[in-house]
């Protein structure tokens, strides 16, 4: 179940992080890994899908600590997607929490 939940919410998590500021891929992995287990092999294909969908774009920044880094930023379209997904998530989570807490109405 945890894998399915992650798969369904990871896009929302990435877009939400990028709304707060541009990040490079490995940085995204580290931020998300602080809350749930993810790997670079999960994040990079998602980033490609988001870029292909026009929700994010990327740019290269030279690094003094190694090779250049590809940074990702959210687009206006991505902000709209993130807001919609966040509303859906909050509605869904509230409904599930009500059921778990025994607050269902018959």
Chimera marker file (.cmm) of the C-alpha trace (Angstrom):
<marker_set name="trace">
<marker id="1" x="0.000" y="0.000" z="0.000" r="1" g="1" b="0" radius="0.5"/>
<marker id="2" x="2.822" y="2.427" z="0.839" r="1" g="1" b="0" radius="0.5"/>
<marker id="3" x="4.283" y="2.086" z="-2.674" r="1" g="1" b="0" radius="0.5"/>
<marker id="4" x="0.923" y="2.862" z="-4.261" r="1" g="1" b="0" radius="0.5"/>
<marker id="5" x="0.381" y="5.849" z="-1.981" r="1" g="1" b="0" radius="0.5"/>
<marker id="6" x="3.845" y="7.184" z="-2.817" r="1" g="1" b="0" radius="0.5"/>
<marker id="7" x="3.322" y="6.732" z="-6.530" r="1" g="1" b="0" radius="0.5"/>
<marker id="8" x="0.060" y="8.657" z="-6.355" r="1" g="1" b="0" radius="0.5"/>
<marker id="9" x="1.394" y="11.564" z="-4.327" r="1" g="1" b="0" radius="0.5"/>
<marker id="10" x="5.013" y="11.985" z="-5.368" r="1" g="1" b="0" radius="0.5"/>
<marker id="11" x="4.149" y="14.383" z="-8.201" r="1" g="1" b="0" radius="0.5"/>
<marker id="12" x="2.280" y="16.594" z="-5.731" r="1" g="1" b="0" radius="0.5"/>
<marker id="13" x="5.238" y="16.479" z="-3.338" r="1" g="1" b="0" radius="0.5"/>
<marker id="14" x="7.741" y="17.478" z="-6.045" r="1" g="1" b="0" radius="0.5"/>
<marker id="15" x="5.568" y="20.299" z="-7.367" r="1" g="1" b="0" radius="0.5"/>
<marker id="16" x="4.972" y="21.572" z="-3.825" r="1" g="1" b="0" radius="0.5"/>
<marker id="17" x="8.699" y="21.664" z="-3.097" r="1" g="1" b="0" radius="0.5"/>
<marker id="18" x="9.398" y="23.460" z="-6.373" r="1" g="1" b="0" radius="0.5"/>
<marker id="19" x="6.736" y="26.075" z="-5.570" r="1" g="1" b="0" radius="0.5"/>
<marker id="20" x="8.966" y="27.101" z="-2.662" r="1" g="1" b="0" radius="0.5"/>
<marker id="21" x="12.052" y="27.417" z="-4.855" r="1" g="1" b="0" radius="0.5"/>
<marker id="22" x="14.195" y="25.922" z="-7.597" r="1" g="1" b="0" radius="0.5"/>
<marker id="23" x="16.022" y="22.678" z="-6.753" r="1" g="1" b="0" radius="0.5"/>
<marker id="24" x="18.372" y="20.257" z="-8.432" r="1" g="1" b="0" radius="0.5"/>
<marker id="25" x="17.457" y="16.569" z="-8.681" r="1" g="1" b="0" radius="0.5"/>
<marker id="26" x="19.635" y="15.157" z="-5.930" r="1" g="1" b="0" radius="0.5"/>
<marker id="27" x="18.440" y="17.911" z="-3.611" r="1" g="1" b="0" radius="0.5"/>
<marker id="28" x="14.824" y="16.904" z="-4.304" r="1" g="1" b="0" radius="0.5"/>
<marker id="29" x="15.666" y="13.289" z="-3.472" r="1" g="1" b="0" radius="0.5"/>
<marker id="30" x="17.214" y="14.372" z="-0.160" r="1" g="1" b="0" radius="0.5"/>
<marker id="31" x="14.274" y="16.583" z="0.811" r="1" g="1" b="0" radius="0.5"/>
<marker id="32" x="11.690" y="13.917" z="0.046" r="1" g="1" b="0" radius="0.5"/>
<marker id="33" x="13.819" y="11.186" z="1.636" r="1" g="1" b="0" radius="0.5"/>
<marker id="34" x="13.580" y="13.129" z="4.880" r="1" g="1" b="0" radius="0.5"/>
<marker id="35" x="9.882" y="12.179" z="4.955" r="1" g="1" b="0" radius="0.5"/>
<marker id="36" x="9.657" y="8.961" z="2.935" r="1" g="1" b="0" radius="0.5"/>
<marker id="37" x="12.000" y="6.560" z="1.189" r="1" g="1" b="0" radius="0.5"/>
<marker id="38" x="12.616" y="7.481" z="-2.454" r="1" g="1" b="0" radius="0.5"/>
<marker id="39" x="15.515" y="6.941" z="-4.802" r="1" g="1" b="0" radius="0.5"/>
<marker id="40" x="16.977" y="8.887" z="-7.681" r="1" g="1" b="0" radius="0.5"/>
<marker id="41" x="15.575" y="6.157" z="-9.926" r="1" g="1" b="0" radius="0.5"/>
<marker id="42" x="12.102" y="7.225" z="-8.854" r="1" g="1" b="0" radius="0.5"/>
<marker id="43" x="12.583" y="10.994" z="-9.031" r="1" g="1" b="0" radius="0.5"/>
<marker id="44" x="14.350" y="11.440" z="-12.368" r="1" g="1" b="0" radius="0.5"/>
<marker id="45" x="11.719" y="9.658" z="-14.508" r="1" g="1" b="0" radius="0.5"/>
<marker id="46" x="9.059" y="11.722" z="-12.716" r="1" g="1" b="0" radius="0.5"/>
<marker id="47" x="10.988" y="14.914" z="-13.483" r="1" g="1" b="0" radius="0.5"/>
<marker id="48" x="11.077" y="13.962" z="-17.167" r="1" g="1" b="0" radius="0.5"/>
<marker id="49" x="7.309" y="13.348" z="-17.193" r="1" g="1" b="0" radius="0.5"/>
<marker id="50" x="6.665" y="16.677" z="-15.462" r="1" g="1" b="0" radius="0.5"/>
<marker id="51" x="8.948" y="18.461" z="-17.922" r="1" g="1" b="0" radius="0.5"/>
<marker id="52" x="7.287" y="16.776" z="-20.918" r="1" g="1" b="0" radius="0.5"/>
<marker id="53" x="3.888" y="17.832" z="-19.523" r="1" g="1" b="0" radius="0.5"/>
<marker id="54" x="5.071" y="21.445" z="-19.196" r="1" g="1" b="0" radius="0.5"/>
<marker id="55" x="4.692" y="21.521" z="-15.395" r="1" g="1" b="0" radius="0.5"/>
<marker id="56" x="8.386" y="22.216" z="-14.831" r="1" g="1" b="0" radius="0.5"/>
<marker id="57" x="11.380" y="23.344" z="-16.805" r="1" g="1" b="0" radius="0.5"/>
<marker id="58" x="15.105" y="23.158" z="-16.144" r="1" g="1" b="0" radius="0.5"/>
<marker id="59" x="18.309" y="25.113" z="-16.496" r="1" g="1" b="0" radius="0.5"/>
<marker id="60" x="21.986" y="24.390" z="-15.919" r="1" g="1" b="0" radius="0.5"/>
<marker id="61" x="24.086" y="26.097" z="-13.249" r="1" g="1" b="0" radius="0.5"/>
<marker id="62" x="27.850" y="25.762" z="-13.141" r="1" g="1" b="0" radius="0.5"/>
<marker id="63" x="29.065" y="24.324" z="-9.842" r="1" g="1" b="0" radius="0.5"/>
<marker id="64" x="32.373" y="25.025" z="-8.153" r="1" g="1" b="0" radius="0.5"/>
<marker id="65" x="32.065" y="21.716" z="-6.310" r="1" g="1" b="0" radius="0.5"/>
<marker id="66" x="31.843" y="19.455" z="-9.330" r="1" g="1" b="0" radius="0.5"/>
<marker id="67" x="29.975" y="19.142" z="-12.612" r="1" g="1" b="0" radius="0.5"/>
<marker id="68" x="27.222" y="21.580" z="-13.608" r="1" g="1" b="0" radius="0.5"/>
<marker id="69" x="23.855" y="20.976" z="-11.928" r="1" g="1" b="0" radius="0.5"/>
<marker id="70" x="20.493" y="20.828" z="-13.616" r="1" g="1" b="0" radius="0.5"/>
<marker id="71" x="17.996" y="22.868" z="-11.619" r="1" g="1" b="0" radius="0.5"/>
<marker id="72" x="14.248" y="22.474" z="-11.938" r="1" g="1" b="0" radius="0.5"/>
<marker id="73" x="11.619" y="25.171" z="-11.543" r="1" g="1" b="0" radius="0.5"/>
<marker id="74" x="7.862" y="25.028" z="-11.623" r="1" g="1" b="0" radius="0.5"/>
<marker id="75" x="6.007" y="26.713" z="-14.497" r="1" g="1" b="0" radius="0.5"/>
<marker id="76" x="2.744" y="28.638" z="-14.281" r="1" g="1" b="0" radius="0.5"/>
<marker id="77" x="1.002" y="25.543" z="-15.606" r="1" g="1" b="0" radius="0.5"/>
<marker id="78" x="2.722" y="23.480" z="-12.933" r="1" g="1" b="0" radius="0.5"/>
<marker id="79" x="1.472" y="25.844" z="-10.225" r="1" g="1" b="0" radius="0.5"/>
<marker id="80" x="-2.085" y="25.316" z="-11.474" r="1" g="1" b="0" radius="0.5"/>
<marker id="81" x="-1.584" y="21.525" z="-11.448" r="1" g="1" b="0" radius="0.5"/>
<marker id="82" x="-0.085" y="21.649" z="-7.954" r="1" g="1" b="0" radius="0.5"/>
<marker id="83" x="-2.983" y="23.706" z="-6.584" r="1" g="1" b="0" radius="0.5"/>
<marker id="84" x="-5.538" y="21.336" z="-8.102" r="1" g="1" b="0" radius="0.5"/>
<marker id="85" x="-3.737" y="18.246" z="-6.797" r="1" g="1" b="0" radius="0.5"/>
<marker id="86" x="-3.340" y="19.793" z="-3.342" r="1" g="1" b="0" radius="0.5"/>
<marker id="87" x="-7.074" y="20.517" z="-3.140" r="1" g="1" b="0" radius="0.5"/>
<marker id="88" x="-7.855" y="16.949" z="-4.227" r="1" g="1" b="0" radius="0.5"/>
<marker id="89" x="-5.351" y="15.535" z="-1.719" r="1" g="1" b="0" radius="0.5"/>
<marker id="90" x="-6.671" y="17.567" z="1.203" r="1" g="1" b="0" radius="0.5"/>
<marker id="91" x="-10.279" y="16.595" z="0.408" r="1" g="1" b="0" radius="0.5"/>
<marker id="92" x="-9.309" y="12.935" z="0.094" r="1" g="1" b="0" radius="0.5"/>
<marker id="93" x="-7.166" y="12.940" z="3.257" r="1" g="1" b="0" radius="0.5"/>
<marker id="94" x="-9.955" y="14.608" z="5.255" r="1" g="1" b="0" radius="0.5"/>
<marker id="95" x="-12.437" y="11.960" z="4.098" r="1" g="1" b="0" radius="0.5"/>
<marker id="96" x="-10.078" y="9.090" z="4.959" r="1" g="1" b="0" radius="0.5"/>
<marker id="97" x="-9.283" y="10.628" z="8.358" r="1" g="1" b="0" radius="0.5"/>
<marker id="98" x="-12.999" y="10.947" z="9.114" r="1" g="1" b="0" radius="0.5"/>
<marker id="99" x="-13.491" y="7.280" z="8.319" r="1" g="1" b="0" radius="0.5"/>
<marker id="100" x="-10.476" y="6.233" z="10.373" r="1" g="1" b="0" radius="0.5"/>
<marker id="101" x="-11.735" y="8.325" z="13.299" r="1" g="1" b="0" radius="0.5"/>
<marker id="102" x="-15.225" y="6.796" z="13.121" r="1" g="1" b="0" radius="0.5"/>
<marker id="103" x="-16.881" y="10.003" z="11.980" r="1" g="1" b="0" radius="0.5"/>
<marker id="104" x="-18.654" y="8.508" z="8.978" r="1" g="1" b="0" radius="0.5"/>
<marker id="105" x="-22.293" y="9.458" z="8.462" r="1" g="1" b="0" radius="0.5"/>
<marker id="106" x="-24.916" y="6.938" z="7.438" r="1" g="1" b="0" radius="0.5"/>
<link id1="1" id2="2" r="1" g="1" b="0" radius="0.2"/>
<link id1="2" id2="3" r="1" g="1" b="0" radius="0.2"/>
<link id1="3" id2="4" r="1" g="1" b="0" radius="0.2"/>
<link id1="4" id2="5" r="1" g="1" b="0" radius="0.2"/>
<link id1="5" id2="6" r="1" g="1" b="0" radius="0.2"/>
<link id1="6" id2="7" r="1" g="1" b="0" radius="0.2"/>
<link id1="7" id2="8" r="1" g="1" b="0" radius="0.2"/>
<link id1="8" id2="9" r="1" g="1" b="0" radius="0.2"/>
<link id1="9" id2="10" r="1" g="1" b="0" radius="0.2"/>
<link id1="10" id2="11" r="1" g="1" b="0" radius="0.2"/>
<link id1="11" id2="12" r="1" g="1" b="0" radius="0.2"/>
<link id1="12" id2="13" r="1" g="1" b="0" radius="0.2"/>
<link id1="13" id2="14" r="1" g="1" b="0" radius="0.2"/>
<link id1="14" id2="15" r="1" g="1" b="0" radius="0.2"/>
<link id1="15" id2="16" r="1" g="1" b="0" radius="0.2"/>
<link id1="16" id2="17" r="1" g="1" b="0" radius="0.2"/>
<link id1="17" id2="18" r="1" g="1" b="0" radius="0.2"/>
<link id1="18" id2="19" r="1" g="1" b="0" radius="0.2"/>
<link id1="19" id2="20" r="1" g="1" b="0" radius="0.2"/>
<link id1="20" id2="21" r="1" g="1" b="0" radius="0.2"/>
<link id1="21" id2="22" r="1" g="1" b="0" radius="0.2"/>
<link id1="22" id2="23" r="1" g="1" b="0" radius="0.2"/>
<link id1="23" id2="24" r="1" g="1" b="0" radius="0.2"/>
<link id1="24" id2="25" r="1" g="1" b="0" radius="0.2"/>
<link id1="25" id2="26" r="1" g="1" b="0" radius="0.2"/>
<link id1="26" id2="27" r="1" g="1" b="0" radius="0.2"/>
<link id1="27" id2="28" r="1" g="1" b="0" radius="0.2"/>
<link id1="28" id2="29" r="1" g="1" b="0" radius="0.2"/>
<link id1="29" id2="30" r="1" g="1" b="0" radius="0.2"/>
<link id1="30" id2="31" r="1" g="1" b="0" radius="0.2"/>
<link id1="31" id2="32" r="1" g="1" b="0" radius="0.2"/>
<link id1="32" id2="33" r="1" g="1" b="0" radius="0.2"/>
<link id1="33" id2="34" r="1" g="1" b="0" radius="0.2"/>
<link id1="34" id2="35" r="1" g="1" b="0" radius="0.2"/>
<link id1="35" id2="36" r="1" g="1" b="0" radius="0.2"/>
<link id1="36" id2="37" r="1" g="1" b="0" radius="0.2"/>
<link id1="37" id2="38" r="1" g="1" b="0" radius="0.2"/>
<link id1="38" id2="39" r="1" g="1" b="0" radius="0.2"/>
<link id1="39" id2="40" r="1" g="1" b="0" radius="0.2"/>
<link id1="40" id2="41" r="1" g="1" b="0" radius="0.2"/>
<link id1="41" id2="42" r="1" g="1" b="0" radius="0.2"/>
<link id1="42" id2="43" r="1" g="1" b="0" radius="0.2"/>
<link id1="43" id2="44" r="1" g="1" b="0" radius="0.2"/>
<link id1="44" id2="45" r="1" g="1" b="0" radius="0.2"/>
<link id1="45" id2="46" r="1" g="1" b="0" radius="0.2"/>
<link id1="46" id2="47" r="1" g="1" b="0" radius="0.2"/>
<link id1="47" id2="48" r="1" g="1" b="0" radius="0.2"/>
<link id1="48" id2="49" r="1" g="1" b="0" radius="0.2"/>
<link id1="49" id2="50" r="1" g="1" b="0" radius="0.2"/>
<link id1="50" id2="51" r="1" g="1" b="0" radius="0.2"/>
<link id1="51" id2="52" r="1" g="1" b="0" radius="0.2"/>
<link id1="52" id2="53" r="1" g="1" b="0" radius="0.2"/>
<link id1="53" id2="54" r="1" g="1" b="0" radius="0.2"/>
<link id1="54" id2="55" r="1" g="1" b="0" radius="0.2"/>
<link id1="55" id2="56" r="1" g="1" b="0" radius="0.2"/>
<link id1="56" id2="57" r="1" g="1" b="0" radius="0.2"/>
<link id1="57" id2="58" r="1" g="1" b="0" radius="0.2"/>
<link id1="58" id2="59" r="1" g="1" b="0" radius="0.2"/>
<link id1="59" id2="60" r="1" g="1" b="0" radius="0.2"/>
<link id1="60" id2="61" r="1" g="1" b="0" radius="0.2"/>
<link id1="61" id2="62" r="1" g="1" b="0" radius="0.2"/>
<link id1="62" id2="63" r="1" g="1" b="0" radius="0.2"/>
<link id1="63" id2="64" r="1" g="1" b="0" radius="0.2"/>
<link id1="64" id2="65" r="1" g="1" b="0" radius="0.2"/>
<link id1="65" id2="66" r="1" g="1" b="0" radius="0.2"/>
<link id1="66" id2="67" r="1" g="1" b="0" radius="0.2"/>
<link id1="67" id2="68" r="1" g="1" b="0" radius="0.2"/>
<link id1="68" id2="69" r="1" g="1" b="0" radius="0.2"/>
<link id1="69" id2="70" r="1" g="1" b="0" radius="0.2"/>
<link id1="70" id2="71" r="1" g="1" b="0" radius="0.2"/>
<link id1="71" id2="72" r="1" g="1" b="0" radius="0.2"/>
<link id1="72" id2="73" r="1" g="1" b="0" radius="0.2"/>
<link id1="73" id2="74" r="1" g="1" b="0" radius="0.2"/>
<link id1="74" id2="75" r="1" g="1" b="0" radius="0.2"/>
<link id1="75" id2="76" r="1" g="1" b="0" radius="0.2"/>
<link id1="76" id2="77" r="1" g="1" b="0" radius="0.2"/>
<link id1="77" id2="78" r="1" g="1" b="0" radius="0.2"/>
<link id1="78" id2="79" r="1" g="1" b="0" radius="0.2"/>
<link id1="79" id2="80" r="1" g="1" b="0" radius="0.2"/>
<link id1="80" id2="81" r="1" g="1" b="0" radius="0.2"/>
<link id1="81" id2="82" r="1" g="1" b="0" radius="0.2"/>
<link id1="82" id2="83" r="1" g="1" b="0" radius="0.2"/>
<link id1="83" id2="84" r="1" g="1" b="0" radius="0.2"/>
<link id1="84" id2="85" r="1" g="1" b="0" radius="0.2"/>
<link id1="85" id2="86" r="1" g="1" b="0" radius="0.2"/>
<link id1="86" id2="87" r="1" g="1" b="0" radius="0.2"/>
<link id1="87" id2="88" r="1" g="1" b="0" radius="0.2"/>
<link id1="88" id2="89" r="1" g="1" b="0" radius="0.2"/>
<link id1="89" id2="90" r="1" g="1" b="0" radius="0.2"/>
<link id1="90" id2="91" r="1" g="1" b="0" radius="0.2"/>
<link id1="91" id2="92" r="1" g="1" b="0" radius="0.2"/>
<link id1="92" id2="93" r="1" g="1" b="0" radius="0.2"/>
<link id1="93" id2="94" r="1" g="1" b="0" radius="0.2"/>
<link id1="94" id2="95" r="1" g="1" b="0" radius="0.2"/>
<link id1="95" id2="96" r="1" g="1" b="0" radius="0.2"/>
<link id1="96" id2="97" r="1" g="1" b="0" radius="0.2"/>
<link id1="97" id2="98" r="1" g="1" b="0" radius="0.2"/>
<link id1="98" id2="99" r="1" g="1" b="0" radius="0.2"/>
<link id1="99" id2="100" r="1" g="1" b="0" radius="0.2"/>
<link id1="100" id2="101" r="1" g="1" b="0" radius="0.2"/>
<link id1="101" id2="102" r="1" g="1" b="0" radius="0.2"/>
<link id1="102" id2="103" r="1" g="1" b="0" radius="0.2"/>
<link id1="103" id2="104" r="1" g="1" b="0" radius="0.2"/>
<link id1="104" id2="105" r="1" g="1" b="0" radius="0.2"/>
<link id1="105" id2="106" r="1" g="1" b="0" radius="0.2"/>
</marker_set>
